[in-house]
C-alpha cells in the first residue's frame, strides 16, 4: 500500500515559487528547495519530478496568479485609473525590508528565455496577455472618455508593455518614489 502524502502540494509549490522568484533558477539549489518546502528529496521528485519541473510548475502558478490580479485591477473603475493602479502595483512594496523581487516573468525573460525555448514561450505569452488586457481597457477608456488619445489602442498597449519592464527595473534597483511617479506620469500622458 502506498504511503499517504503528508504535505500540502499547493503550499510546497508556493514556497518553492518564492525561492525561485528571489534567487532565480540557476542560483536555486536542491537544498534551498528542500529547506523552503520541508519536503524530502523523494517527496520532491515523486510529486514534482525534479528541479526543472518544480520550477515550471511554480512559474506557471506565479503567472496565473499575476494574470488574475492584473485582470481584477484593470476591470475596476475608469480605464485611466485602472491602468495607473496596474502600474503602481509594480512598486507597491517599495521601501519594504526585503528587496523588491520584481516580476518573475521579467526575471526569467533575462535569465532563462535567451537559451530556453519553453521558458521563452511562457514569457512571450505573458507579455501578449498584458498587451491584450491593456488593449481592452484602453478601448474601454476611449469609448467612455476617460482616455482622450485617439491613437490606436493596440499601439498604446504596446507602448505600455514596453515600459513595463523598465519601471520594474527602476523600482527594483532603488529609484526614489518621486522618480518612479514622474516616469509613470510621463508614460500615462500618452493616453491623454
C-alpha positions, -999 to +999 in steps of 0.1 A: +000+000+000+013+035-009+021+058+019-003+088+021+011+122+012+019+142+043+022+177+029+001+203+011+012+203-026+000+239-032+018+252-002+050+234-011+047+248-047+042+284-033+072+281-011+093+268-040+080+297-061+092+322-036+127+307-036+129+306-074+115+342-076+140+355-051+171+336-063+164+327-099+165+292-114+203+288-117+211+300-082+185+279-065+199+246-053+180+215-045+190+221-008+173+255-010+141+239-023+141+211+003+147+236+031+120+260+019+093+234+012+102+210+041+100+181+016+123+152+014+142+146-017+120+116-026+088+136-020+100+164-042+110+141-070+079+119-065+055+148-066+071+173-090+096+152-110+127+174-103+141+209-101+131+219-136+096+205-134+091+221-100+103+254-114+079+253-143+050+244-120+060+273-097+065+297-126+031+288-140+015+293-106+031+327-104+019+336-139-017+325-133-019+345-100-004+376-116-028+374-145-058+371-122-045+402-102-040+421-134-074+414-148-091+422-114-073+456-113-079+465-149-117+458-146-121+484-118-132+520-122-124+541-152-098+530-176-072+556-168-073+549-130-072+511-136-041+514-158-024+536-133-033+512-105-019+483-125+014+501-130+015+513-094+014+476-083+049+474-098+063+494-070+038+488-042+064+473-019+090+500-024+108+506+008+099+472+023+126+454+044+131+427+017+144+440-016+119+440-044+118+408-064+105+423-095+083+404-119+092+367-121+084+367-159+108+396-165+134+379-143+131+348-164+130+367-196+165+377-188+178+346-170+164+317-190+144+328-220+175+336-242+186+299-241+154+280-231+126+279-257+100+266-233+105+295-208+108+320-237+074+309-249+059+314-214+074+348-211+062+359-245+027+346-237+027+367-205+036+399-224+009+391-250-017+387-222-006+420-207-009+436-242-044+421-247-056+432-213-043+467-218-057+470-253-091+461-240-090+486-211-077+514-235-105+507-259-130+509-230-114+542-219-115+556-254-152+547-255-161+562-221-140+593-225-116+586-196-088+583-222-087+610-248-059+598-270-070+589-305-040+567-312-047+530-319-054+511-287-031+483-296-002+507-303-007+524-269-009+490-252+024+480-268+040+512-256+028+504-220+041+468-223+074+482-235+076+504-204+065+476-180+100+460-176+117+494-174+096+505-145+101+472-128+139+475-131+138+511-119+118+500-088+140+470-082+173+489-082+160+515-058+148+546-077+131+570-054+093+570-053+092+605-068+113+594-098+090+564-104+059+586-101+074+610-126+082+582-151+048+568-147+031+602-152+051+607-184+042+573-196+005+577-189+005+611-206+004+592-239-031+582-230-043+618-229 
